[in-house]
Each structure stands twice: as structure tokens, then as C-alpha cells.
Amino acid sequence: MRGLAGKVAVVTGASRGIGLGVARRLVEEGARVVVTARKPDALAEAVASLGGSEHALGIAGNAADPAHREEVVAATVETFGSLDLLVNNTGVNPAFGPLMDLDLDAARKIMDVNVVAAVGWVQAAHRAWMGEHGGAVVNVSSVSGVRPAPFISMYGASKAALVSLTETLAQELAPGVRVNAVAPAVVKTRFAEALYLGREEEAAASYPLGRLGEPEDVGALVAFLLSDDASWVTGQTVVADGGVTLTGGV
């Protein structure tokens, strides 16, 4: 993809799953990546799988912690010389059930990690590099953010908020910084195992393309949106769902 070689990206929540799939595709396209996650051991394994210190740097911490965000951004610029690309992938969902039974402390955590932290990452990257030099951002939303999401409704609300923030940030940061989002359906990751483990064939039956998503599917789409091939695309949320939203399936 045009324009990714030599660029530097921060990918949050990238020790495994979608985040690691995104980081891997960016490295394949010639970018260097700084990956974050909470667990140092898992992060070290991710960095090794990305080719080691020549291609990747891992910094462990809580994505919702402002000090961690500043540490990551500063280390990115110091180590690799720029911060051109940002992927907000960190997400939590500690609550399952109807809204009337929702623990409001869990609701606050969901919004803090999934939404407030995402804005904080953009602010930090913009202050440190993108405001002066430009760049591109992709927020990882979900199909639960573009349609009703029974039993994970606060998670869906947080992902809908990301869609709205993507549109506003695209306006506020143009023309120097492009901001887009992706909205995947079920992708085969540990985070989503409850939705398919032990029943994958059944879960995929309502998908017109006949399968669930893989991290690489999302990685390819995110890489495109960050690349110069998408230089006239901003403020958009691209649904990647194997066609399932056409059928009314999950």
C-alpha cells in the first residue's frame, strides 16, 4: 500500500487479536510499530513475532492512564523519530445482560477505556507529532456500534460513541490528519470467544461469506485506511462483517 513504508504507528491493545493483526500488517507494509497492552509477557511475545526491536517496540500499561499515554507517545518519537499513525484498538466489555441490570461502575469503566482513552490517545499524538506533521488515525469500533446490541448494550454505546467521535475528529483535524473507523462483526479472537467457541459453524451460518472474521481481515482494512491509497477518505466508518448485517444476524 502506498505511503506506509517508513511510517511509525502506535497500535493500542496489540498483544494479540485484532491489534496484533493490525500491527503485523503494518510491519509487512514497511512501517514500524509501537504496541501497547497491559501484560508485559504477552507484549514481549508480540514484539518478537513482529520481528523484534528493528520493527517493533512494546510498552506495557493501562490505555486509560494518561501517564502511560504520554510515555508511549514520547518513546515512539524518541525511538523511531515520528508518530505518523495511530490505531485505537483497546476495548473492554466487563458487563453482559440487560441495561436494567447493568452495574454502573462497569458502565463507567467501559466508557473510560473505550471512549475517553481513545480521545486521550489522539490528543497525545496530535500534541507530540501529528498537529505539526500530519498523520492518520483509525478507531476500532464494532457492528454493535452501528446497530442495536442486546446484552452488550453499553459496549455498543461506547462503540457508537467512537463512530461519532471519528466524524467530529475528522472535521476538527482536517486537512492534516485523517480519521476513520472500522466496525467488525465477530472476529476470531480471545476477546470474542464467548460468541463462537465450540459453535463456530453455527455462529458463521448467518454470514453470507460463510465464515467469521480473522484478525488479518481487519488488519488489511486498517492498513488501507492509514495508507496514502485512502488519502481522500476521512470521517468514515467501514463495516467489515462478512455480510452479516445484511441478514439481520449477529
C-alpha positions in Angstrom: 0.0 0.0 0.0 1.3 3.5 -0.9 2.7 5.6 1.8 3.2 3.1 4.7 6.8 2.3 4.2 8.9 4.2 6.7 5.9 5.4 8.7 5.6 4.9 12.5 2.4 3.7 14.1 1.1 3.3 17.7 -1.4 0.4 18.0 -3.1 0.0 21.4 -4.3 -3.3 22.7 -2.0 -5.1 20.4 -0.5 -8.1 22.3 -3.0 -10.4 20.5 -6.2 -10.5 18.4 -7.2 -7.6 16.2 -4.5 -5.2 17.5 -1.7 -7.7 16.7 -3.2 -8.4 13.3 -3.1 -4.7 12.5 0.4 -4.3 13.8 1.6 -7.3 11.7 0.1 -6.0 8.5 1.6 -2.5 9.1 5.1 -4.1 9.6 4.5 -6.2 6.4 3.9 -2.9 4.6 7.1 -1.4 5.8 6.0 0.6 8.9 7.5 0.4 12.4 5.1 -0.1 15.3 4.8 0.6 18.9 2.4 -1.8 20.5 0.7 -1.5 23.9 -1.1 -3.8 26.2 -1.5 -4.4 30.0 0.6 -7.7 30.3 4.4 -7.3 29.7 5.0 -11.0 28.9 2.3 -11.2 26.2 3.6 -7.9 24.8 7.1 -9.2 24.6 5.9 -12.2 22.7 4.0 -9.9 20.3 7.1 -7.8 19.6 9.1 -10.9 18.9 6.5 -12.1 16.5 6.7 -8.8 14.7 10.4 -9.1 14.0 11.9 -7.7 17.2 13.3 -4.3 18.1 14.1 -3.3 14.5 10.4 -3.3 13.6 8.5 -3.0 16.9 8.6 -1.7 20.5 6.3 -2.8 23.2 5.3 -0.7 26.2 3.0 -2.2 28.8 0.4 -0.2 30.7 -3.2 0.8 31.0 -4.5 2.6 28.0 -6.8 4.7 30.2 -3.9 6.0 32.2 -2.7 9.5 30.9 0.8 8.9 32.2 1.0 5.7 30.1 -0.2 7.5 27.0 2.4 10.2 27.4 5.1 7.6 28.0 4.2 5.7 24.8 4.0 8.8 22.6 7.3 10.2 23.9 9.1 6.8 23.5 7.7 6.4 20.0 9.1 9.7 18.8 12.4 9.2 20.6 12.9 5.6 19.3 11.6 5.8 15.8 11.6 9.6 15.0 7.9 10.2 14.4 4.4 9.2 15.1 2.5 9.2 11.9 -0.3 6.6 12.5 -2.5 5.8 15.5 -4.8 2.8 15.9 -7.2 3.0 18.9 -7.9 -0.7 19.4 -8.1 -1.1 23.2 -11.6 -2.2 24.4 -13.2 -3.8 27.4 -16.6 -5.3 28.0 -17.0 -6.5 31.6 -20.8 -6.5 31.5 -23.3 -8.8 29.9 -27.1 -8.6 30.3 -30.0 -6.2 30.0 -29.5 -2.5 30.7 -31.8 -2.6 33.8 -29.3 -5.0 35.5 -26.2 -3.0 34.4 -23.6 -2.3 37.1 -23.0 1.4 36.6 -19.4 1.1 37.7 -18.9 -1.3 34.9 -20.6 1.2 32.5 -18.2 3.9 33.6 -15.2 1.6 33.0 -16.4 0.7 29.5 -16.8 4.4 28.6 -13.5 5.4 30.2 -11.4 2.7 28.4 -13.3 2.5 25.1 -14.1 6.2 24.5 -12.3 8.7 26.8 -9.0 6.9 26.5 -9.3 6.9 22.7 -9.7 10.7 22.7 -6.7 10.9 25.0 -4.5 9.0 22.6 -5.5 11.3 19.8 -4.7 14.3 21.9 -1.3 13.0 22.9 -0.4 12.0 19.4 -1.6 15.3 18.0 0.4 17.3 20.5 3.6 15.3 20.0 3.7 15.0 16.3 0.5 15.0 14.2 -0.5 18.5 14.8 2.6 19.8 13.1 3.4 17.0 10.7 0.0 15.4 9.9 -1.0 11.8 10.1 -3.8 9.3 10.1 -5.9 7.7 12.8 -8.2 4.6 12.8 -10.6 3.9 15.6 -11.7 0.2 16.0 -15.4 0.3 16.6 -17.8 -2.6 16.1 -21.0 -3.6 14.4 -22.5 -3.3 17.9 -21.9 0.5 17.4 -23.9 0.8 14.3 -26.9 -1.3 15.2 -28.7 -2.4 18.5 -26.6 -4.7 20.7 -28.8 -6.6 23.2 -26.9 -7.8 26.3 -23.8 -5.9 25.4 -25.5 -2.6 25.0 -23.1 -0.4 27.0 -20.2 -1.8 24.9 -22.3 -1.0 21.8 -22.9 2.5 23.1 -19.2 3.0 23.6 -18.5 1.8 20.0 -21.3 4.1 18.7 -19.6 7.0 20.6 -16.4 6.1 18.7 -18.2 6.4 15.4 -19.4 9.9 16.4 -16.0 11.0 17.6 -14.4 9.7 14.4 -16.7 12.0 12.4 -16.0 15.0 14.6 -12.3 14.5 14.8 -12.1 14.1 11.0 -13.6 17.6 10.8 -11.6 19.2 13.5 -8.2 17.8 12.5 -8.5 18.2 8.7 -6.7 18.7 6.4 -3.6 17.5 8.1 -4.9 14.4 9.9 -7.4 11.9 8.5 -9.6 10.0 11.0 -11.6 6.9 10.1 -13.1 3.9 11.9 -13.7 0.2 11.2 -16.7 -1.7 12.6 -16.0 -5.5 12.6 -18.5 -8.2 13.3 -17.4 -11.3 15.2 -13.6 -11.8 14.7 -12.0 -15.0 16.0 -10.1 -13.6 19.0 -9.9 -14.5 22.6 -12.0 -11.4 23.4 -14.9 -12.7 21.3 -14.6 -16.4 22.2 -17.9 -16.5 24.1 -19.7 -15.7 20.8 -18.3 -18.6 18.8 -16.1 -21.1 20.8 -17.4 -24.6 20.4 -20.1 -23.5 17.9 -18.2 -21.8 15.1 -20.1 -23.4 12.3 -23.4 -22.4 13.8 -22.2 -18.9 14.5 -21.0 -18.4 10.9 -24.1 -19.8 9.3 -25.8 -16.4 9.1 -22.7 -14.8 7.4 -23.2 -14.6 3.6 -19.4 -15.1 3.2 -19.6 -18.3 5.2 -17.1 -17.6 7.9 -16.2 -15.4 10.9 -13.6 -12.8 10.6 -9.9 -13.2 11.2 -7.6 -10.5 12.7 -5.9 -10.3 9.3 -9.1 -9.2 7.7 -9.3 -6.2 10.0 -5.6 -5.6 9.7 -5.8 -5.3 5.9 -8.7 -2.8 6.1 -7.0 -0.7 8.8 -3.8 -0.6 6.8 -5.7 0.6 3.7 -7.3 3.4 5.7 -4.0 4.5 7.1 -2.3 4.4 3.7 -2.0 7.0 1.0 -4.3 4.9 -1.0 -7.1 6.3 1.2 -5.9 9.9 1.1 -9.3 11.1 0.1 -11.2 9.2 2.8 -11.9 10.7 6.2 -14.7 10.6 8.8 -15.9 7.2 7.6 -16.8 4.0 9.4 -16.2 1.0 7.3 -18.2 -2.1 8.3 -16.3 -5.4 7.9 -18.7 -8.1 8.7 -18.8 -10.9 6.1 -22.2 -9.5 5.1 -23.9 -10.5 8.4 -25.6 -7.1 8.9 -27.4 -7.7 5.6 -29.1 -10.7 7.1 -30.0 -9.3 10.5 -27.7 -11.9 12.1 -25.2 -11.3 14.9 
